[in-house]
């Protein structure tokens, strides 16, 4: 069992996205999920994002842009499962902000209703509301 405490208010696992144009993704997340920037964005000398943190609900996502200092690290994409109060509303916000529909919101037997949206960087955002009482 891992029970590692940290001084930064992070959960045991914190996603760290490596994307081209991190500022654009931060803006997308702020618009779609009402995410809040956590602290200041730090930049390298070439004005690329070295580190940033954004908070969606009670979860933190870190992100940066690739650096020539570490040529083996390339932009990557991933999938995130995000609980919201109204998945239909948030799904529509994501589409209006340029997201590409992967799946329209649908009710599933386990009680979640969700749809999927792909952002410009290739990340899939599963936008979820739990409906089962």
C-alpha positions, 0 to 999 in steps of 0.5 A: 500500500502506498501512503505517501504524503506530499506537501503540495496537496496532490493525490497519490497519482497526478497526471502530467501532460506533455503537449504542444501549445500548453497555454491553448490546452489550459484555456480549453480546460478553463472554458470547458471545465471551469478549471482554475490555474494553480500558481503561475505558469513557468516558462523556459528562456524560449518562451515554451511552458516548462511547468503549469498546473490546473485544477478541475474540481478536486484534481490537479493536472500538470502540463508542459511543452516538450524541450530540446533538453530532453529530445526523447520526450515528445507530446503525448495524448491520453484519456481522462474521465471527468465527473461533472454536474451536467455532462450534456452541458459540458460536452456542448461547451467542449464542442463549441470550444473546438473539441471533436465529438468521439461519443455523444452523451449516453446513459450506461447501465452502471449509472454513468452518463457520458460522452467523449470529446477529443481536444486539439492535442489528441487527448480524450475527455470522457465527460461524465455525470453519475445518474444512478441513485 
